[in-house]
Amino acid sequence: MTEILAALHNAPRLLLDVALRPAQGARFQPTGFADLGAAQYTTPGGTKMLLVESAQSVANRLERAVLADDGVNLRGELSGLPYVRVNLTGQGAGVTTSSLVEAHRLNSPFIASNEEFAKPFLARSGYRKGQVVVWSKAAAAVMHYDPCALLHGVFFANLEDGRLRFPRVVTGFIEASDVAEAASGGVKNNHFDPSGEVRAEGYDKDVYGNVPYSRLEFTAREIRAFFNIDLAQLRGYGLPQAGYELLVVLALYKIRRFLDDGLRLRTACDLMVAGDVEARAPAGVIVPSTSALAAMLPSLVAAARAAPDLLAPSVLELSTKTVKKAKKSDESGA
């Protein structure tokens, strides 16, 4: 057992945080929500806070941190980890996607509707409508097809009666404290016709001319990223020790990769690490570097592969036929 795994032995969770700062200047643009805008709130002590990046966004960014350049497959150092890759035919011909990037992971309709996945997954998991879920067996089935999905969390709403739900094992978010608004603006400039009267024939949408706009950014005394690895939840799945150890190190590797390369969250929100990653619980745990974690992964993948039937022998390749959704008038026969 490695030093980091020994340090986490019996710990219910690993809580990490790290200071961030804008790469240049003091302003940054937080995440925003429809009909809400920036998520601002106040602590009981009166500190003005701002959500810079939500848990759902960080979860997806952690996944992207381990993707290869093609955007749907894993990086080379994770070779040997299974996942599901789908080639679409019909209306979506030419598109390749995977359980690593689909919004609902293994529950993607392009995966869950395909009998080449659904039948063996249901048989392996023992999941049936109206039957008691054996969670250890179901978790082992998810692990078999895509270990990353078990870390990310997956809700199988598209299978049977929709009761099979695995919460995120790894959660993260970024927030800023003691914030102030930084209002500015600009203009979309038409360099030859500010009035917008000169238009392309056949395209009359109102996108011409000069269009002024406002812009709201923020400054903050402090920006911090927070991460929570739920070790108790992971142990509760009853996986073989080799599977548990692989998932813990994989979770840490995702966090390190995200902090190294994934902090340009938006055009106007380019952040960088401004201190060491600190463990709050268990206190004093030292998180290995990205390179150290990468060096650990091949042997951990090999150990997991040696465990009987823990991981699928290879990436599962599916071919799913797609069609174009009929318009309502077509559906009604009008």
N, C-alpha and C positions, 0 to 999 in steps of 0.2 A: 504494500500500500504506500502511495506517495505521501509526501509531507502534507500537502494540502488536503488530501482525503483523510489522513489521520487527524488533522486539526478539526475537521468537520464531523468527526465520529460522534454520533448521538445528538448533534446540534439540530434543533427543530427547523431552523432556517439560517440562511446567510444573508445579512443585511449589509449592503455596500453603498457608499456614496462618494462623490468626487466633485471638486470645484471645477467650474468651467468659466470661460470668459470669451467675449467677442474676439474674433481673430484680428479685427481692425476696428479702431474707434471704440465707442461706448454703446452705440445703439444696436438693437436687434429686433427682429420681427417674430412674435410668438405664433403658435398655432391659433387658428380661428375657427369658429363654428357658425353655421348658418343661423340667422336670427339671434345670434348672441355676440358674435365678434370675439375679441380676446377674453379669456376666462380670468377675470380678476376677482380676488377675494381677500379677506382680512382675517388674520389669526386672532385667537382670543386675547392676545397681548397687544393687538392693535397694529401689527406689521402688515403693510400692504403687500400682497403676494400676487404672482402671475404664473399661470400654467404655460410653460414654454413648449413642452411636447407631451402629448397624452400617452397613457399606458398602451392604448391600442396602436398608436403610431410607433412607439418604441418597440413593441412586440414585432411588428413587421420589419422595422429597421434591423433588429437583431437577426432576423431570418436572412435579410438581404446581405448582412455582413459576411455570411459564409457561402454566398453564391458565386459561381464562376462568372466570367465575363459575358456569357451568353444569356444570363439572367434566369435560367430555369434549372440549372444543374449545380451540384456542389463543387466547391473548390477542391483542388487536387489532394490537399492534405487530408481530406475527409473521404478519400477513395475507399470504397468498401461499405459505406453506409447505404442502406437501401432507401428508396423513396419510389414514388409512382410518377412516371412520365407518360404524358398523353399526347398522341398525334391526332388532331382533329381532321375529320373528313367531311365531305358534303359542303355545306355553306361556309364552314370555317376551315376549309382545306388549306394546308400550308402552315397552320398555326400549331406550335408545340408549346405545351404548358406542363406544369408538374404540381405535385402536392406541396412543394416548397413555396410556391408563389400564389396558388389559388386562394381566394379570399377565405374559403372554409376548409382549406387543406384537404384531408382525405374525404371530407364530406362534400367536396365540389360536385355539382351535378355531372360534370364530365368524367368523374371517377366513380362516384357512388351509384350512378345509373348503369354503369358498365358491369355486366354479369361476370366478366372475367376477374373483377375485383370483388364485387358485392358477395357473390356466393362463397368463395373461400374465406373472405373476411368474416362473414356471419358464422360460418362453420367453426372457424378458429376461435372467435370471441365467445361463442355460445349465446350471442344476443338474439332474442326472439321477442316478438310482440306478446305482451301479457305475461312474460316470464321474469323471474328474479334475475337481476344482472349480477354475475360473478365478476366483480371489478378487477380482480387480479388477472383473470383470464382475458377480459376485454382489454386491459392495459397491455398485456403481453401481445395481443393481436395488433394493436397500434404500433407498439415497439417493433414488431416483426416487419411491418411494411414501411414505416417512416418514423424513426426515433425523434426527428426534429418536430414532428407533429405532437408528440407527447409533451415536449418542452413548451411548445407554443400554445397548446390547448386546442381542443377540437370538439365540436358539438355535432353529433351525427343526426341532425334533424331530418335528413333525407333517407334514413334507413329505418325500416320497421316502424315503431311508434314514437321515435324521436326522444328516447330517454337516455341515450348514451352520450354523456357529456363529461369531458375532462377539462377542468380549469387549467389556466396557465400555471406552469411550474415556475417560469421566469417572468417577473414583472419589472417594468422600469418606467420612470417618468422623469421629466426635467421641470424644475420650477425655479422662479426667481423671487428674491425677497427685497423688501424696501424699494419698490419700483416707482418710477415716474414716467409719465407720458412724454413722448418726443414727437410732436406733430410737425409734418412737413407736407410737401405736395409736388406736383409736376404737371406736365402737359403732354398729351399725345399730339405730336406736331406734324401738320401737313405742310411741307416746305414750299409748296407752290400755290396752294389754294386753301387758306385758313377758313374760308366760309364753308367749304365742303360742297359747293355747287357743282363742281366738275366730277362726274361719276362714270364708272365703267358701264358700258352698255350691257344690260341684262343683269346687273348686280346693284340693287337699289337699297340695300340695308343701310341703316344710319351709322356707318362706321367711318365717314369721311370728315374732313376738316380738323381743326384744333379742338381737343377735348381736355380741359383741365380736370385734375383729380386731386383728392387729398390722400395723405398717407399717415398712418399712425404706427409708430414704433415705440420702443421702451428703453429705458436705462434701468440698471439695478445695482444695488450694493453687492449682491451676491447671486450667482447662478449655480445650482447644483443638480447633478444627475443622481438618481437613486435607483437601486436595484435590489430585488428580493428573490432569492432562490429558495423555494419551499421544499426543504429537504425531507420534512416529515411526510408531505404529500407523496414525494417521490418514493420514499421507503414503503409507504402504504400500498403501493402497487404490487409489492411482493415479487419484484423482478429478481433474477439471479444477480449476485454481487457484481459480476462483470458488466451487466447492463446498467446497474445503478452508478457504478464508478464512471462508465463512459458518459452517461448523461450529465453528471455533475461537472466533469471536465469540459464537455461540449458546451454547457451553459456558460461557464467561465470564459471559454474561448470566444463565444459570441459577444459577450460583454466587452472583452478586451478589443476585439476587432472593430466593434462599433465605436468605441472611444478612440481608436487609432485612426479610423478612416471614414467614419459615417456621420460626422458632426456638422456637415454643411446641410442643415435641415431645410433651408430655403434660400433663395437668392439673397435675401436680406437677413439671414440668420445663419451665419458661418461662425461656429464656436470651436474652441480648442480646450484641451485639458489644461488646468491651471494648478495642479497639485497631484499628490499621490491618491490612489484609490484607498479609501479607509474602510475597514470592517468595523461595524458597530456591534454586531452580534454574529458569532462569538467575537468578542473584542480581541484585537491584536493579530488576527489571522492575516497573513501576507498572501495576497493574490499573485500567483506566478505571472510572469510577463507573457505577452502574446507568443513569442518564439518558444518559450518553455512549454506552454500549453500545446502549441502545435507539435512539438517534439513528442509529447506524451500521447497524442491521439492515435497514431498508427498502432502502437502496442495495445492500447485499450480497445480499438476496433477489432484487432486480431483476437484478443481475449474474448470479446463478446461473440465473435464468429465461432469460437471454439465451444461456446455454451450451446448445448443441443437445441436447435431450432429457434434460437433467440432472434436472429436476424434473417431476413429473406436472403437467398443466395445471390441475388443481384437486383438491379433496378427493375421494377415491374413495368413493362412496356404495354400500353393500352392504345387501342385505336377506337375512337368514339365518333360516331356519325352525328353530325349537327344539321339542323334545318333552320330556316328563317322563320321567326315567329309570325304567325298569320295576323293580319290586321283584324280589328273587331268586326268590321263589315264582312270580311271573309269568313270569320268564325260563325257569324250568325246566318250566313248564306245569302245576305242581302246583295 
